């Protein structure tokens, strides 16, 4: 099992959720407001000096290959990003236990 955590500018939240749904990702958690200092974009601390904020998604995958496919989809999305402020930052790790019942 794998988990993917990604952060992104709130401006691309809806297109990203649509991308998940188009690719069959039905299980995720959305964190609406995440203050962040992205690697390639301007900081987003929701202040007058650093306006804006990120959102975050956490996705669980029972099949490792499904998670790998989602990372590939995110990479392709990033290649088409309008600018660095629209990049999705993602990381994946192994999930040892997952209880949903």
QUIWONOR-V932539 format. One record per backbone hydrogen bond with DSSP energy under -1.0 kcal/mol. CO is the residue of the C=O (numbers start at 1). NH is the residue of the N-H. E is the energy in kcal/mol with one decimal. If there is no record, write none. Layout:
((CO;NH;E) (CO;NH;E))
This chain:
((1;95;-2.3) (2;61;-2.8) (3;93;-2.1) (4;59;-2.8) (5;91;-2.1) (6;57;-2.6) (7;89;-2.6) (8;55;-2.6) (9;12;-2.4) (10;13;-1.6) (12;16;-2.1) (13;17;-2.5) (14;18;-2.4) (15;19;-2.1) (16;20;-2.3) (17;21;-2.4) (18;22;-2.6) (19;23;-1.1) (20;25;-2.6) (21;24;-1.5) (29;58;-2.2) (31;56;-2.3) (34;54;-2.7) (36;44;-3.3) (44;36;-2.6) (50;45;-1.7) (50;47;-1.6) (52;46;-2.1) (53;10;-1.9) (54;34;-3.0) (55;8;-2.0) (56;31;-3.0) (57;6;-2.6) (58;29;-2.2) (59;4;-2.5) (61;2;-2.4) (63;67;-1.4) (64;68;-2.3) (65;69;-2.5) (66;70;-1.9) (67;71;-2.2) (68;72;-2.0) (69;73;-2.1) (70;74;-2.3) (71;75;-2.4) (72;76;-2.2) (73;77;-2.3) (74;78;-2.5) (75;79;-1.6) (77;80;-1.1) (78;81;-1.3) (83;86;-1.9) (84;87;-1.2) (89;7;-2.1) (91;5;-2.5) (93;3;-2.4))
